[in-house]
Each structure stands twice: as C-alpha cells, then as structure tokens.
Amino acid sequence: MLEAHVIKRTLTEIVIDPSHAERKESAEFRRSKERLKADGHYKCWICGTTENLQVHHFGAEWSLENVTDFEKLKVFCEEWDPYGYGRLLRNLPITTVDDVRNMLVLCQEHHTGGSKDGAANGIHEITFPVWLIQKLAKQGEDPVPQDGESVENVVKKITDL
C-alpha cells in the first residue's frame, strides 16, 4: 500500500469562450432558483451548508449556451439528475441553460472558492473527480483541504487513519 502523499499539479485549460451577451439574471434563472428553494434543495450539494449559496450551471455553463446542443443537454440532465428534475420534466424540451434541470446549488467554497492556503476546491477550480470526492469521502476523511484547513493537517488526518 502506498503511503498518503500530496499531489500538486498545474492544469492548463484551453477553451474558446464564444461571443455571448453580457451576463444578467434571466427570468428563467430566477424561477429555477425559486423552485430549488421551494422544493427544499437550497443547500450545498457537496457539504449541505445553507450559507453563501450560489446556483451553478451544472451541465452547460452560461457562457457556453450559444454552442450548447440542448437535446444533448436534456439527455445529460436525465442521466445526471441530482434533484430528480430530469426524470420529472423529461417530456419537456430544454431551451436554455437556465432550466432547473441544469442547476446545482453549491456554497461559494465548493463553487468558485478555495482554502486560505491557496488550495482550490470549487468546481471551477479543480478536476471533477477531486471535486466530487468532497461529497463522497467518509466523514472526517476528506482529502481536499477545506476553507481554513492546512495541507499539513489534511496529510496528518489521512496518514493517521
């Protein structure tokens, strides 16, 4: 068995961000947020907190709407369906990335944030498998430093198991 160790990598991501309108909250986005709240989903999907919440475009990002194939997005939202809306609304087309089926509630830390020592842990900052283990790790054994947690403390926590 390998001993616990820190993996640090630098990721270069190249994406051509197509031309798009300046971002503003659409009526559909507001309706989606209200539905998530009304249905009891307004807590971070990763950690469950109800503080500093943001709504993430899960399947297709807002800035990539102009290149999104909405039929493919609909199929994706039926397969990756964290709140059940994909199955519930499967007979309706998706015509905008602001559709509730494409939404995921996250706290600021698990959306765009990172810990104070510079280790990023938001979905916009790290690879999907590393981001997802923050939800799937055993209680007290999360290998990704959380806000205010040092890398050294996480290494100690994991190596002491």
Disulfide bonds with the S-S distance in Angstrom:
none
